[in-house]
Amino acid sequence: MKKQLFFMAMLMAMSLSASAQQQQVTISLPRQSFEGWDSQTNTMRVVPGKYQIFVGGSSAEAAKNVIEVKVK
């Protein structure tokens, strides 16, 4: 089962020329983003598995921008 992590990133609007431009951005997600409660040890721990990360300035935009990561 894939877990879903909703992460909304607001980026300042920039005026772009008529040609399409791309930029690479790096977003660091803290370890806590992938933690869950372990009732056997009564602690929070990273839950391994596949996660879907939705990124966008709105929910409609985020639905189109899905990144899948595997956490070990």
Backbone as JSON, one array per atom type, in Angstrom:
{
  "sequence": "MKKQLFFMAMLMAMSLSASAQQQQVTISLPRQSFEGWDSQTNTMRVVPGKYQIFVGGSSAEAAKNVIEVKVK",
  "N": [[0.84, -1.19, 0.0], [0.58, 2.16, -0.86], [1.66, 5.1, 0.73], [0.47, 8.39, 1.25], [1.74, 11.58, 0.95], [1.07, 14.82, 1.5], [2.25, 17.73, 0.29], [2.41, 21.01, 0.04], [3.75, 23.43, -1.91], [4.43, 26.75, -2.13], [5.33, 28.87, -4.6], [6.86, 31.88, -5.58], [5.36, 33.87, -8.04], [6.74, 34.31, -11.19], [7.6, 36.45, -13.84], [7.65, 35.13, -17.0], [9.32, 34.62, -20.11], [7.96, 34.23, -23.46], [8.79, 31.71, -24.28], [8.91, 28.4, -22.92], [10.18, 27.74, -19.68], [12.3, 25.88, -17.51], [13.03, 25.0, -14.17], [15.16, 23.61, -11.74], [14.39, 22.5, -8.56], [15.09, 21.93, -5.13], [13.67, 20.26, -2.5], [13.75, 19.7, 0.83], [12.63, 17.11, 2.81], [11.75, 16.59, 6.11], [12.8, 13.96, 8.34], [10.68, 13.26, 10.0], [8.49, 13.4, 8.37], [8.07, 10.92, 7.35], [7.51, 9.28, 9.45], [5.85, 7.09, 11.77], [3.69, 5.91, 14.4], [4.97, 3.43, 16.51], [3.59, 0.93, 18.11], [4.62, -1.19, 19.51], [7.1, -0.48, 20.52], [6.5, 1.91, 21.59], [7.29, 4.34, 20.4], [8.08, 6.85, 17.94], [8.8, 6.02, 14.59], [10.54, 5.66, 11.45], [8.54, 4.7, 8.79], [8.91, 2.2, 6.58], [8.43, 1.94, 3.01], [6.49, 2.65, 0.02], [5.9, 5.95, -1.0], [3.73, 8.55, -2.05], [4.25, 11.73, -3.17], [2.74, 14.77, -3.33], [2.98, 17.73, -5.07], [2.44, 21.16, -5.31], [0.95, 24.38, -5.96], [-1.69, 24.46, -5.47], [-4.49, 22.28, -4.72], [-5.49, 21.17, -7.06], [-3.39, 21.54, -8.84], [-1.42, 20.07, -7.54], [-2.37, 17.48, -7.81], [-1.6, 16.84, -10.32], [1.11, 16.7, -10.22], [2.89, 14.38, -9.17], [5.18, 12.68, -7.21], [6.93, 9.73, -6.74], [8.38, 7.98, -4.1], [10.64, 5.69, -2.52], [11.01, 4.54, 0.69], [13.37, 3.24, 2.84]],
  "CA": [[0.0, 0.0, 0.0], [1.32, 3.41, -0.93], [1.25, 6.16, 1.64], [0.42, 9.66, 0.54], [2.25, 12.72, 1.7], [0.65, 16.04, 0.81], [3.19, 18.81, 0.55], [2.07, 22.13, -0.83], [4.83, 24.41, -1.99], [4.05, 27.99, -2.8], [6.46, 29.54, -5.23], [6.5, 33.23, -6.04], [5.14, 33.94, -9.49], [7.78, 35.05, -11.9], [7.2, 36.69, -15.22], [8.46, 34.33, -17.9], [9.21, 34.99, -21.52], [7.02, 33.39, -24.19], [9.28, 30.34, -24.33], [8.79, 27.69, -21.64], [11.42, 27.62, -18.93], [12.27, 24.91, -16.43], [14.0, 25.2, -13.11], [15.25, 22.5, -10.8], [14.31, 22.92, -7.17], [15.3, 20.86, -4.15], [12.87, 20.43, -1.29], [14.14, 18.71, 1.83], [11.55, 16.68, 3.68], [12.34, 16.09, 7.35], [12.6, 12.55, 8.69], [9.36, 13.15, 10.63], [7.48, 13.27, 7.32], [7.91, 9.51, 7.05], [7.4, 8.55, 10.7], [4.56, 6.65, 12.28], [3.77, 5.42, 15.78], [5.23, 2.0, 16.68], [2.96, 0.6, 19.4], [5.42, -2.2, 20.22], [8.19, 0.19, 21.24], [5.97, 3.19, 22.07], [8.1, 5.42, 19.86], [7.89, 7.18, 16.54], [9.87, 5.48, 13.76], [10.33, 5.78, 10.01], [7.77, 3.59, 8.26], [9.38, 1.91, 5.23], [7.41, 1.7, 2.0], [6.39, 3.6, -1.1], [5.14, 7.15, -0.69], [3.42, 9.47, -3.14], [4.37, 13.11, -2.71], [2.0, 15.67, -4.21], [3.59, 19.04, -4.97], [1.77, 22.17, -6.11], [0.47, 25.59, -5.3], [-3.1, 24.24, -5.16], [-4.78, 20.85, -4.75], [-5.65, 20.77, -8.46], [-2.05, 21.49, -9.41], [-0.69, 18.99, -6.88], [-2.85, 16.21, -8.34], [-0.9, 16.61, -11.59], [2.56, 16.63, -9.95], [3.08, 13.33, -8.17], [6.51, 12.08, -7.17], [6.88, 8.52, -5.93], [9.67, 7.67, -3.48], [10.67, 4.5, -1.7], [11.74, 4.77, 1.94], [13.83, 1.97, 3.42]],
  "C": [[0.88, 1.24, 0.0], [0.77, 4.39, 0.09], [1.26, 7.45, 0.85], [0.87, 10.77, 1.47], [1.89, 13.97, 0.91], [1.55, 17.17, 1.25], [2.9, 19.91, -0.44], [3.2, 23.15, -0.77], [4.35, 25.63, -2.76], [5.32, 28.64, -3.34], [6.0, 30.9, -5.72], [6.37, 33.21, -7.55], [6.23, 34.81, -10.11], [7.29, 35.29, -13.32], [8.18, 35.95, -16.13], [8.3, 34.84, -19.32], [8.27, 34.01, -22.2], [7.49, 31.94, -24.27], [9.21, 29.7, -22.94], [10.16, 27.58, -20.99], [11.23, 26.58, -17.84], [13.34, 25.27, -15.42], [14.0, 23.97, -12.22], [15.22, 23.07, -9.4], [14.52, 21.7, -6.28], [14.48, 21.2, -2.92], [13.26, 19.32, -0.34], [12.94, 18.39, 2.71], [12.17, 16.1, 4.95], [11.98, 14.62, 7.58], [11.19, 12.32, 9.24], [8.25, 12.98, 9.6], [7.15, 11.81, 7.03], [7.79, 8.65, 8.31], [5.97, 8.16, 11.02], [4.77, 6.08, 13.68], [3.96, 3.91, 15.79], [4.71, 1.62, 18.07], [3.75, -0.45, 20.18], [6.52, -1.56, 21.05], [7.74, 1.51, 21.86], [6.85, 4.37, 21.66], [7.67, 5.7, 18.42], [9.06, 6.58, 15.78], [9.52, 5.68, 12.3], [9.62, 4.52, 9.54], [8.23, 3.33, 6.83], [8.21, 1.68, 4.28], [7.46, 2.73, 0.9], [5.48, 4.75, -0.68], [4.87, 7.92, -1.98], [3.46, 10.87, -2.55], [3.71, 13.99, -3.75], [2.55, 17.08, -4.0], [2.84, 20.02, -5.87], [1.33, 23.35, -5.28], [-1.01, 25.51, -4.95], [-3.35, 22.74, -5.23], [-4.93, 20.35, -6.19], [-4.29, 20.62, -9.13], [-1.26, 20.32, -8.83], [-1.12, 17.62, -7.41], [-2.14, 15.85, -9.64], [0.6, 16.38, -11.39], [2.82, 15.64, -8.81], [4.47, 12.74, -8.33], [6.41, 10.85, -6.28], [8.28, 8.23, -5.41], [9.53, 6.39, -2.67], [11.55, 4.77, -0.49], [12.1, 3.41, 2.53], [13.97, 2.06, 4.91]]
}
